[in-house]
Amino acid sequence: MSRIRVRFAPSPTGYLHVGGARTALFNWLFARKYGGTFILRIEDTDVERSSPEMVEGIIEGLRWLGLDWDEGPYFQSERLALYRARAEELVASGWAYYCFCDPEELALKRQRALAEKQTWKYEGTCRRLSSEEIARRIAAGQPRAIRFKVPEEGVTRFTDSVYGEIEVRNESLEDFVLLRSDGFPTYHLSVVVDDADMRISHVIRGADHLSNTPKQVLLYRAFGWELPVFAHVPLILGPDRSRLSKRHGAMSVTAYRDMGFLPEAMRNFLALLGWSPGDPSREILRTAELIELFSLEGISRANAIFNFEKALWMNAEHLRAMSAQELFPFVRAELEKEGLWREEYARERREWFLWVIDLLKVRARTLRDFVTSGRPYFSDEFPMDPEAVEKNLRKDAAVKELLLELADRFEHLDPFDLHTTERVLRGLAEERGVKAGLIINAARTALTGSAVSPGIFDVIVAIGRERSVRRLRQAAATL
């Protein structure tokens, strides 16, 4: 295991989504567990669909997830000469041949076969050309691709760490293209050449690549290269077991960042999509635990089910488990985005700020809740929930006078702490012959604009004497 070298090789034809992020995470965990090397390789040979913006989006998503790479990013578009040279080597060794067939005509044959629900594979027309005919066509400048010469008999076998022994009859495989007539490599050629050149020891990728692997095994053997260990991870499906899509909540990784997910919670959630630590009761795992427990043996063959509500629950659990000190930079970033951050929160009011984080994290599901539910603590401008106002402020005619009286008593209260504020509020309720809950609920809505909050006396002290008094009077003035 000392020579572990793994890679994440996305195609920049889209942003980093859940499936790709899960594959990257599995490779990263494996490398970190065994002190190996995690390589980032951008497979950008599809020039029409690839873009620099997508590359940056992938890198941004990996950085947010904390999946740091040790080598790269390497770009396949910068390695075209290597692929062309390797393809010519296979022609010279007799493992490949030039194909002069018109790609459009072949595409039409394939389409007709599909329409008739027939299987179709290339007939091997150019495989049988004489050397003289090949030379004549080359001299005439006829466009040509390079195809791999699949053995006509026998089987191709390999072992997958997840799916076990795989065997495919060679007669079911067509002579696949290695190099197109435009000089660009196909996936099969570029991935094998790159994995061998970069000394990849383990190929950990999605199960949708399992059907490609026999062709790649043939390529390894044609070159005389040692096979890596293959591990194909299960697909991720929506709750209805259909292909994962946006309607299931599957978005780019950076969208989860913008929604207020913690990177560590996202790593935890992704890791459990198709992998198990062995104990099904262990669901909340810190990253150090994921690294310690991860193994290829823990990867399931069964497709994983994506559940957005589960992701939210897991994020909330991580929020509650983290200390205010750990959450500080994340909450600060959210407040900065909303223009609510003040430098005093990092200096003279740091202790107060950490206390407010601890108050809010109990009910928070995402980091955005520190801005929404937390706004009354960091700003005097916050929305009033109409339902809460109707229920807690307008329903009982006595509320107005009770709020004014509470404000008067708080104004000169010293010390202004949990014990004294509770004593004053409950004392007022007893004197006026009302339930303390009436005043508590009215005060909660007056101070936060909501019907729910942390404990009311924590809220009162956190907001402070001056602001509490002002808000109680403002609320009373609207009644």
PyMOL commands that set and color helices and strands:
alter all, ss='L'
color gray80, all
select helices_A, chain A and resi 18-33+52-65+76-78+80-93+103-115+125-128+131-139+170-172+187-197+207-223+246-248+253-259+263-271+287-293+296-298+308-321+324-337+343-346+350-361+369-372+375-378+386-394+399-411+418-432+436-448+456-463+465-477
alter helices_A, ss='H'
color red, helices_A
select strands_A, chain A and resi 5-8+37-42+71-75+96-99+145-148+155-160+164-169+177-179+202-206+229-233+236-237+304-305
alter strands_A, ss='S'
color yellow, strands_A
deselect
rebuild
show_as cartoon
